[in-house]
Amino acid sequence: MRQGVLTLYPTRPRSALRTAVVWEVVRAALETRATELGRPVLDVVDTGGGTGNFAVPVARLGHRVTVVDPSPDALFALERRAAEAGVTDLVRAVQGDTQTLPEVIAPKSADAVLCHGVLEVVDDPAEALRNLTDTLRPGGLVSLLAANRNGAVLARALAGHFAEAQAVLGASDGRWGAGDPMPRRFSGEELGLLAAEAGLRVESMHGVRVFADLVPGVLVDTEPGAMEALLKLELAAAEQPAFHAVATQLHLLATLA
């Protein structure tokens, strides 16, 4: 694990465990894209990036990051976090969302766009994705992270909520009912179709939090070496399609065709 995923969140190892797969894919993709362009510094847009869980680590790689988020409180925390990491000059905070993105980000100005945990909550995922791709330069990267419909079926069943698990299976939005706090979930096929309709070419798909949400916390926190071992297992399983069905989230990496 290059750059030590656990060192990105030294006081929050659980956060590292949940983001490790996505971080490794994004880091490698940015490195490859910078090499292809012959530019060590890329322009990255992080929509819905909040307090900078990804924006600050990406800036620490040397890239310029613009975080677009509707919450002023989150953006204030982002600026403080960037200052603590010494990357204030590389991080810009902009209040907005995917609907207002064309107003705050110039067309064809970004080399990469991060869209993590956003498509589940917007009114129109297809429109949101089109607005994201409009900001990209030719060949630009898109990192999508979204809630997995099939993972929710497993989670509800393991919690003993069998009727809710069955409801998720049959619901067009992947919800188990009015009490479900998640507005929408996706299958891998649905995410891939959205990407294709937005003019993107899917490069890879990974399962995220395949085991992290299933393993008892007490085991991970008390067993010596368990956190590192589980992290390695997550990274290995994420690439295997057979495990995508049980992951809490799906991560899709695409390029502008």
C-alpha positions in Angstrom: 0.0 0.0 0.0 1.9 3.0 -1.3 1.9 6.2 0.8 0.7 4.1 3.8 -3.1 4.4 3.7 -3.3 4.1 7.5 -0.9 7.1 7.8 -3.4 9.3 6.0 -5.7 9.0 9.0 -3.4 8.1 11.9 -6.0 8.9 14.5 -8.9 7.3 12.6 -7.8 3.9 11.3 -11.5 3.0 10.6 -11.7 5.8 8.1 -8.6 4.5 6.4 -10.1 1.1 6.2 -13.3 2.4 4.6 -11.5 4.6 2.0 -8.4 2.5 1.3 -9.6 0.9 -1.9 -10.9 4.1 -3.4 -7.7 6.0 -2.4 -5.4 3.5 -4.0 -7.3 3.5 -7.3 -7.5 7.3 -7.4 -3.9 7.8 -6.4 -2.7 5.5 -9.1 -5.0 6.9 -11.7 -3.8 10.5 -11.0 -0.2 9.4 -11.2 -0.8 7.7 -14.5 -2.7 10.7 -15.9 0.0 13.1 -14.8 2.6 11.0 -16.6 0.6 10.8 -19.8 0.1 14.6 -19.9 3.7 15.3 -18.8 2.4 17.6 -16.1 3.1 16.8 -12.5 0.3 19.0 -11.3 -3.3 18.2 -12.3 -6.5 20.2 -11.8 -8.9 18.1 -9.8 -12.6 18.9 -8.9 -14.1 17.2 -5.8 -17.8 17.6 -5.9 -19.5 17.0 -2.6 -16.0 16.8 -1.1 -17.1 18.3 2.2 -14.3 18.5 4.8 -11.6 17.2 2.5 -11.3 13.5 3.2 -10.0 13.1 -0.4 -9.2 16.6 -1.4 -6.5 17.2 1.2 -4.6 13.9 0.5 -4.9 14.6 -3.2 -3.4 18.1 -2.6 -0.6 16.5 -0.6 0.3 14.7 -3.8 0.9 18.1 -5.3 -2.3 18.6 -7.3 -4.7 21.6 -7.3 -8.1 20.7 -5.9 -11.3 22.6 -6.0 -13.9 21.3 -3.6 -17.5 22.2 -4.5 -19.9 21.5 -1.6 -23.3 23.1 -0.5 -22.3 23.2 3.2 -20.5 26.3 4.4 -19.6 24.6 7.6 -18.0 21.7 5.7 -16.0 24.1 3.6 -14.8 26.0 6.7 -13.6 22.7 8.1 -11.9 21.9 4.8 -10.0 25.1 4.9 -8.8 24.5 8.4 -7.8 20.9 7.5 -5.9 22.1 4.4 -4.0 24.7 6.6 -3.1 22.0 9.1 -1.8 19.8 6.2 0.2 22.7 4.7 -1.7 22.7 1.4 -3.7 25.9 1.6 -2.3 27.1 -1.7 -3.5 23.9 -3.5 -7.1 23.7 -2.1 -9.9 26.0 -3.1 -13.4 25.9 -1.4 -16.4 26.8 -3.5 -20.0 26.6 -2.3 -22.3 24.9 -4.8 -23.5 21.5 -5.9 -23.8 19.4 -9.1 -26.7 21.6 -10.3 -24.7 24.8 -10.1 -21.4 23.2 -11.2 -21.5 24.9 -14.6 -21.7 28.3 -12.9 -18.6 27.7 -10.6 -16.3 25.5 -12.7 -15.3 26.4 -16.2 -16.0 23.9 -19.0 -13.1 21.7 -19.9 -10.9 23.0 -17.1 -10.4 19.8 -15.0 -8.2 16.8 -15.4 -10.1 14.7 -12.9 -13.4 14.8 -11.1 -14.2 13.1 -7.8 -17.9 12.3 -7.2 -18.2 10.3 -4.0 -21.5 9.8 -2.2 -23.3 12.3 -4.4 -25.3 10.4 -7.0 -27.4 8.8 -4.3 -28.8 12.1 -3.1 -29.1 14.4 -6.2 -32.5 14.8 -7.9 -31.2 13.7 -11.3 -28.1 11.5 -11.3 -27.9 11.6 -15.1 -27.9 15.4 -15.2 -25.4 15.5 -12.3 -23.0 13.3 -14.2 -23.4 15.3 -17.4 -22.5 18.5 -15.5 -19.4 16.7 -14.1 -18.2 15.5 -17.5 -18.6 19.0 -19.0 -15.9 20.2 -16.7 -13.4 17.7 -18.0 -10.6 18.1 -20.5 -10.4 15.3 -23.2 -9.3 12.0 -21.6 -10.1 13.3 -18.1 -10.8 11.0 -15.2 -14.0 10.5 -13.2 -14.1 8.7 -9.9 -17.6 7.7 -8.8 -18.4 6.2 -5.4 -22.0 5.2 -4.7 -24.1 3.0 -2.4 -24.5 -0.6 -3.7 -28.0 -2.0 -3.9 -27.0 -5.6 -3.5 -24.8 -4.8 -0.5 -27.8 -3.3 1.2 -29.8 -6.5 0.6 -27.1 -8.5 2.5 -26.8 -5.9 5.3 -30.6 -5.9 6.0 -30.8 -9.7 5.9 -27.9 -10.1 8.3 -29.6 -7.6 10.6 -32.7 -9.8 10.6 -34.8 -7.4 8.5 -35.8 -9.9 5.9 -38.8 -8.1 4.5 -36.7 -5.0 4.0 -34.0 -7.0 2.3 -36.5 -8.3 -0.2 -37.9 -4.8 -0.7 -34.5 -3.5 -1.7 -34.3 -6.3 -4.3 -37.5 -5.2 -6.0 -37.3 -1.4 -5.6 -36.3 0.7 -8.6 -34.4 3.1 -6.3 -32.9 0.3 -4.2 -34.6 1.5 -1.0 -36.4 -0.7 1.6 -39.1 1.8 2.4 -40.0 5.2 3.7 -37.8 4.8 6.7 -34.7 4.2 4.6 -32.2 7.1 5.1 -30.6 6.5 1.7 -32.4 8.2 -1.1 -31.1 5.9 -3.8 -28.8 2.9 -4.4 -27.2 1.5 -7.6 -26.2 -1.8 -9.1 -22.9 -2.0 -11.0 -24.8 -2.2 -14.2 -26.8 1.0 -13.4 -23.6 2.9 -12.6 -22.0 1.7 -15.8 -25.0 2.7 -17.9 -25.1 6.2 -16.3 -21.4 6.6 -17.1 -21.8 5.5 -20.7 -24.8 7.9 -21.3 -22.6 10.7 -20.0 -19.9 9.9 -22.6 -17.6 8.1 -20.2 -15.6 4.9 -20.7 -15.5 2.6 -17.7 -11.9 1.6 -16.9 -12.5 -0.3 -13.7 -15.0 -1.2 -11.0 -14.2 -2.1 -7.4 -16.2 -3.3 -4.4 -15.7 -1.0 -1.4 -16.1 -2.1 2.2 -16.6 -5.8 1.3 -15.7 -7.0 4.8 -15.2 -3.8 6.8 -18.8 -3.3 7.7 -19.3 -7.0 8.5 -16.4 -7.8 10.8 -17.1 -7.0 14.5 -15.3 -3.9 15.5 -14.1 -5.4 18.8 -12.1 -8.0 16.8 -10.4 -5.4 14.6 -9.7 -3.1 17.5 -8.3 -5.7 19.9 -6.6 -8.3 17.8 -2.9 -7.4 17.1 -2.3 -6.8 13.4 -6.0 -7.3 12.5 -6.5 -3.8 11.1 -3.6 -4.2 8.7 -4.6 -7.7 7.7 -8.2 -6.7 7.0 -7.0 -3.7 5.0 -5.0 -6.0 2.8 -8.0 -8.4 2.4 -10.2 -5.4 1.4 -7.7 -4.4 -1.3 -7.4 -7.9 -2.7 -11.1 -8.6 -2.7 -12.1 -5.3 -4.2 -10.9 -6.2 -7.7 -12.8 -9.4 -7.9 -16.3 -9.1 -9.5 -17.6 -12.0 -7.3 -17.3 -9.7 -4.2 -19.0 -6.7 -5.8 -22.4 -8.0 -4.8 -21.7 -7.9 -1.1 -19.8 -4.6 -1.0 -21.4 -1.6 0.8 -20.3 0.7 -2.0 -19.2 0.5 -5.6 -16.3 2.5 -7.0 -16.2 3.2 -10.7 -13.2 4.8 -12.5 -14.0 6.1 -15.9 -12.4 8.4 -18.6 -14.0 10.9 -20.9 -14.2 9.1 -24.2 
